Amino acid sequence: MHDCLRSQIFATAQQLRIHTSNELRLHVGVRAAVIIESCTNIRMAPYR
């Protein structure tokens, strides 16, 4: 994902990559890794 702004995202994936994004709420179920680069104000929670 690239260039997201003020969003709430629910995702299940093998791997999640987030770049140049701001003000996200992530609810994730990821088996491998979450990679976050050049982002600000990111909140993470388990996917339910």
Biopython code that builds the backbone (N, CA, C, O; Angstrom):
import numpy as np
from Bio.PDB.StructureBuilder import StructureBuilder

atoms = [
    (1, "MET", "N", (0.844, -1.169, 0.000)),
    (1, "MET", "CA", (0.000, 0.000, 0.000)),
    (1, "MET", "C", (0.891, 1.233, 0.000)),
    (1, "MET", "O", (1.931, 1.257, 0.657)),
    (2, "HIS", "N", (0.484, 2.241, -0.729)),
    (2, "HIS", "CA", (1.247, 3.485, -0.825)),
    (2, "HIS", "C", (0.315, 4.683, -0.681)),
    (2, "HIS", "O", (-0.821, 4.659, -1.155)),
    (3, "ASP", "N", (0.801, 5.717, -0.031)),
    (3, "ASP", "CA", (0.152, 7.034, -0.006)),
    (3, "ASP", "C", (-1.284, 7.013, 0.511)),
    (3, "ASP", "O", (-2.154, 7.670, -0.061)),
    (4, "CYS", "N", (-1.540, 6.277, 1.572)),
    (4, "CYS", "CA", (-2.864, 6.273, 2.201)),
    (4, "CYS", "C", (-2.918, 7.387, 3.245)),
    (4, "CYS", "O", (-1.897, 7.725, 3.844)),
    (5, "LEU", "N", (-4.093, 7.956, 3.465)),
    (5, "LEU", "CA", (-4.250, 9.046, 4.417)),
    (5, "LEU", "C", (-5.559, 8.891, 5.176)),
    (5, "LEU", "O", (-6.611, 8.673, 4.574)),
    (6, "ARG", "N", (-5.492, 9.003, 6.504)),
    (6, "ARG", "CA", (-6.664, 8.960, 7.390)),
    (6, "ARG", "C", (-7.618, 7.813, 7.030)),
    (6, "ARG", "O", (-8.764, 8.038, 6.643)),
    (7, "SER", "N", (-7.123, 6.596, 7.165)),
    (7, "SER", "CA", (-7.916, 5.421, 6.798)),
    (7, "SER", "C", (-7.889, 4.371, 7.898)),
    (7, "SER", "O", (-6.976, 4.329, 8.723)),
    (8, "GLN", "N", (-8.903, 3.532, 7.888)),
    (8, "GLN", "CA", (-8.949, 2.361, 8.756)),
    (8, "GLN", "C", (-8.976, 1.147, 7.838)),
    (8, "GLN", "O", (-9.840, 1.033, 6.969)),
    (9, "ILE", "N", (-8.025, 0.242, 8.039)),
    (9, "ILE", "CA", (-7.859, -0.885, 7.123)),
    (9, "ILE", "C", (-7.894, -2.193, 7.898)),
    (9, "ILE", "O", (-7.214, -2.337, 8.914)),
    (10, "PHE", "N", (-8.685, -3.146, 7.419)),
    (10, "PHE", "CA", (-8.753, -4.492, 7.975)),
    (10, "PHE", "C", (-8.163, -5.426, 6.931)),
    (10, "PHE", "O", (-8.618, -5.446, 5.787)),
    (11, "ALA", "N", (-7.138, -6.210, 7.320)),
    (11, "ALA", "CA", (-6.480, -7.058, 6.323)),
    (11, "ALA", "C", (-5.934, -8.334, 6.945)),
    (11, "ALA", "O", (-5.428, -8.334, 8.067)),
    (12, "THR", "N", (-6.049, -9.422, 6.189)),
    (12, "THR", "CA", (-5.326, -10.651, 6.502)),
    (12, "THR", "C", (-4.457, -10.936, 5.288)),
    (12, "THR", "O", (-4.910, -10.845, 4.147)),
    (13, "ALA", "N", (-3.198, -11.282, 5.549)),
    (13, "ALA", "CA", (-2.263, -11.476, 4.441)),
    (13, "ALA", "C", (-1.056, -12.270, 4.906)),
    (13, "ALA", "O", (-0.830, -12.440, 6.104)),
    (14, "GLN", "N", (-0.295, -12.747, 3.953)),
    (14, "GLN", "CA", (0.983, -13.390, 4.258)),
    (14, "GLN", "C", (1.970, -12.335, 4.742)),
    (14, "GLN", "O", (2.665, -12.532, 5.739)),
    (15, "GLN", "N", (2.024, -11.206, 4.020)),
    (15, "GLN", "CA", (2.911, -10.096, 4.371)),
    (15, "GLN", "C", (2.210, -8.800, 3.983)),
    (15, "GLN", "O", (1.488, -8.750, 2.988)),
    (16, "LEU", "N", (2.428, -7.755, 4.774)),
    (16, "LEU", "CA", (1.819, -6.454, 4.499)),
    (16, "LEU", "C", (2.917, -5.402, 4.453)),
    (16, "LEU", "O", (3.739, -5.311, 5.365)),
    (17, "ARG", "N", (2.927, -4.603, 3.379)),
    (17, "ARG", "CA", (3.914, -3.530, 3.224)),
    (17, "ARG", "C", (3.171, -2.209, 3.088)),
    (17, "ARG", "O", (2.249, -2.081, 2.282)),
    (18, "ILE", "N", (3.583, -1.234, 3.882)),
    (18, "ILE", "CA", (2.942, 0.078, 3.872)),
    (18, "ILE", "C", (4.031, 1.132, 3.697)),
    (18, "ILE", "O", (5.029, 1.127, 4.418)),
    (19, "HIS", "N", (3.836, 2.034, 2.737)),
    (19, "HIS", "CA", (4.835, 3.059, 2.429)),
    (19, "HIS", "C", (4.176, 4.434, 2.344)),
    (19, "HIS", "O", (3.040, 4.558, 1.886)),
    (20, "THR", "N", (4.882, 5.444, 2.779)),
    (20, "THR", "CA", (4.490, 6.859, 2.666)),
    (20, "THR", "C", (3.009, 7.093, 2.963)),
    (20, "THR", "O", (2.289, 7.679, 2.154)),
    (21, "SER", "N", (2.569, 6.633, 4.120)),
    (21, "SER", "CA", (1.174, 6.785, 4.520)),
    (21, "SER", "C", (1.102, 7.468, 5.883)),
    (21, "SER", "O", (2.052, 7.423, 6.664)),
    (22, "ASN", "N", (-0.045, 8.104, 6.159)),
    (22, "ASN", "CA", (-0.216, 8.853, 7.398)),
    (22, "ASN", "C", (-1.587, 8.608, 8.008)),
    (22, "ASN", "O", (-2.577, 8.429, 7.300)),
    (23, "GLU", "N", (-1.625, 8.603, 9.324)),
    (23, "GLU", "CA", (-2.861, 8.500, 10.101)),
    (23, "GLU", "C", (-3.686, 7.268, 9.733)),
    (23, "GLU", "O", (-4.837, 7.383, 9.313)),
    (24, "LEU", "N", (-3.089, 6.098, 9.895)),
    (24, "LEU", "CA", (-3.782, 4.846, 9.600)),
    (24, "LEU", "C", (-4.092, 4.080, 10.872)),
    (24, "LEU", "O", (-3.337, 4.129, 11.843)),
    (25, "ARG", "N", (-5.201, 3.379, 10.855)),
    (25, "ARG", "CA", (-5.524, 2.381, 11.870)),
    (25, "ARG", "C", (-5.549, 1.049, 11.149)),
    (25, "ARG", "O", (-6.381, 0.822, 10.271)),
    (26, "LEU", "N", (-4.640, 0.176, 11.523)),
    (26, "LEU", "CA", (-4.520, -1.124, 10.868)),
    (26, "LEU", "C", (-4.991, -2.218, 11.806)),
    (26, "LEU", "O", (-4.539, -2.297, 12.948)),
    (27, "HIS", "N", (-5.885, -3.055, 11.338)),
    (27, "HIS", "CA", (-6.327, -4.250, 12.052)),
    (27, "HIS", "C", (-5.835, -5.404, 11.189)),
    (27, "HIS", "O", (-6.429, -5.710, 10.155)),
    (28, "VAL", "N", (-4.746, -6.044, 11.614)),
    (28, "VAL", "CA", (-4.081, -6.994, 10.728)),
    (28, "VAL", "C", (-3.945, -8.390, 11.325)),
    (28, "VAL", "O", (-3.755, -8.564, 12.528)),
    (29, "GLY", "N", (-4.048, -9.362, 10.450)),
    (29, "GLY", "CA", (-3.725, -10.747, 10.732)),
    (29, "GLY", "C", (-2.691, -11.151, 9.695)),
    (29, "GLY", "O", (-3.040, -11.483, 8.562)),
    (30, "VAL", "N", (-1.425, -11.126, 10.074)),
    (30, "VAL", "CA", (-0.332, -11.353, 9.130)),
    (30, "VAL", "C", (0.535, -12.494, 9.631)),
    (30, "VAL", "O", (0.921, -12.517, 10.800)),
    (31, "ARG", "N", (0.846, -13.447, 8.749)),
    (31, "ARG", "CA", (1.672, -14.598, 9.136)),
    (31, "ARG", "C", (3.153, -14.274, 9.176)),
    (31, "ARG", "O", (3.864, -14.763, 10.054)),
    (32, "ALA", "N", (3.628, -13.470, 8.258)),
    (32, "ALA", "CA", (5.075, -13.207, 8.169)),
    (32, "ALA", "C", (5.427, -11.878, 8.830)),
    (32, "ALA", "O", (5.790, -11.859, 10.006)),
    (33, "ALA", "N", (5.330, -10.779, 8.107)),
    (33, "ALA", "CA", (5.796, -9.495, 8.634)),
    (33, "ALA", "C", (4.931, -8.345, 8.148)),
    (33, "ALA", "O", (4.318, -8.402, 7.082)),
    (34, "VAL", "N", (4.901, -7.308, 8.960)),
    (34, "VAL", "CA", (4.344, -6.026, 8.553)),
    (34, "VAL", "C", (5.538, -5.097, 8.371)),
    (34, "VAL", "O", (6.316, -4.894, 9.304)),
    (35, "ILE", "N", (5.684, -4.537, 7.190)),
    (35, "ILE", "CA", (6.797, -3.641, 6.889)),
    (35, "ILE", "C", (6.226, -2.243, 6.704)),
    (35, "ILE", "O", (5.376, -2.011, 5.844)),
    (36, "ILE", "N", (6.707, -1.315, 7.529)),
    (36, "ILE", "CA", (6.224, 0.065, 7.498)),
    (36, "ILE", "C", (7.414, 0.974, 7.225)),
    (36, "ILE", "O", (8.386, 0.973, 7.980)),
    (37, "GLU", "N", (7.338, 1.753, 6.143)),
    (37, "GLU", "CA", (8.427, 2.659, 5.772)),
    (37, "GLU", "C", (7.886, 4.047, 5.456)),
    (37, "GLU", "O", (6.895, 4.183, 4.738)),
    (38, "SER", "N", (8.529, 5.066, 5.985)),
    (38, "SER", "CA", (8.198, 6.478, 5.717)),
    (38, "SER", "C", (6.740, 6.789, 6.032)),
    (38, "SER", "O", (6.056, 7.440, 5.243)),
    (39, "CYS", "N", (6.265, 6.323, 7.186)),
    (39, "CYS", "CA", (4.886, 6.537, 7.607)),
    (39, "CYS", "C", (4.859, 7.255, 8.955)),
    (39, "CYS", "O", (5.820, 7.187, 9.721)),
    (40, "THR", "N", (3.755, 7.941, 9.237)),
    (40, "THR", "CA", (3.575, 8.586, 10.531)),
    (40, "THR", "C", (2.181, 8.282, 11.072)),
    (40, "THR", "O", (1.235, 8.048, 10.320)),
    (41, "ASN", "N", (2.087, 8.293, 12.392)),
    (41, "ASN", "CA", (0.827, 8.113, 13.113)),
    (41, "ASN", "C", (0.081, 6.845, 12.670)),
    (41, "ASN", "O", (-1.059, 6.906, 12.211)),
    (42, "ILE", "N", (0.744, 5.713, 12.820)),
    (42, "ILE", "CA", (0.170, 4.415, 12.467)),
    (42, "ILE", "C", (-0.197, 3.683, 13.753)),
    (42, "ILE", "O", (0.637, 3.542, 14.648)),
    (43, "ARG", "N", (-1.423, 3.222, 13.849)),
    (43, "ARG", "CA", (-1.874, 2.425, 14.991)),
    (43, "ARG", "C", (-2.206, 1.031, 14.496)),
    (43, "ARG", "O", (-2.836, 0.854, 13.453)),
    (44, "MET", "N", (-1.765, 0.034, 15.274)),
    (44, "MET", "CA", (-2.002, -1.354, 14.867)),
    (44, "MET", "C", (-2.759, -2.104, 15.949)),
    (44, "MET", "O", (-2.583, -1.859, 17.142)),
    (45, "ALA", "N", (-3.607, -3.023, 15.504)),
    (45, "ALA", "CA", (-4.364, -3.889, 16.398)),
    (45, "ALA", "C", (-4.543, -5.232, 15.701)),
    (45, "ALA", "O", (-4.437, -5.312, 14.477)),
    (46, "PRO", "N", (-4.814, -6.292, 16.469)),
    (46, "PRO", "CA", (-5.063, -7.589, 15.834)),
    (46, "PRO", "C", (-6.374, -7.577, 15.046)),
    (46, "PRO", "O", (-7.330, -6.899, 15.422)),
    (47, "TYR", "N", (-6.404, -8.319, 13.972)),
    (47, "TYR", "CA", (-7.615, -8.473, 13.165)),
    (47, "TYR", "C", (-8.592, -9.350, 13.931)),
    (47, "TYR", "O", (-8.234, -10.443, 14.367)),
    (48, "ARG", "N", (-9.805, -8.888, 14.095)),
    (48, "ARG", "CA", (-10.831, -9.669, 14.812)),
    (48, "ARG", "C", (-12.118, -9.663, 14.050)),
    (48, "ARG", "O", (-13.099, -10.263, 14.489)),
]
sb = StructureBuilder()
sb.init_structure("model")
sb.init_model(0)
sb.init_chain("A")
sb.init_seg("    ")
for serial, (resi, resn, name, xyz) in enumerate(atoms, 1):
    if name == "N":
        sb.init_residue(resn, " ", resi, " ")
    sb.init_atom(name, np.array(xyz, "f"), 0.0, 1.0, " ", f" {name:<3s}", serial, name[0])
structure = sb.get_structure()
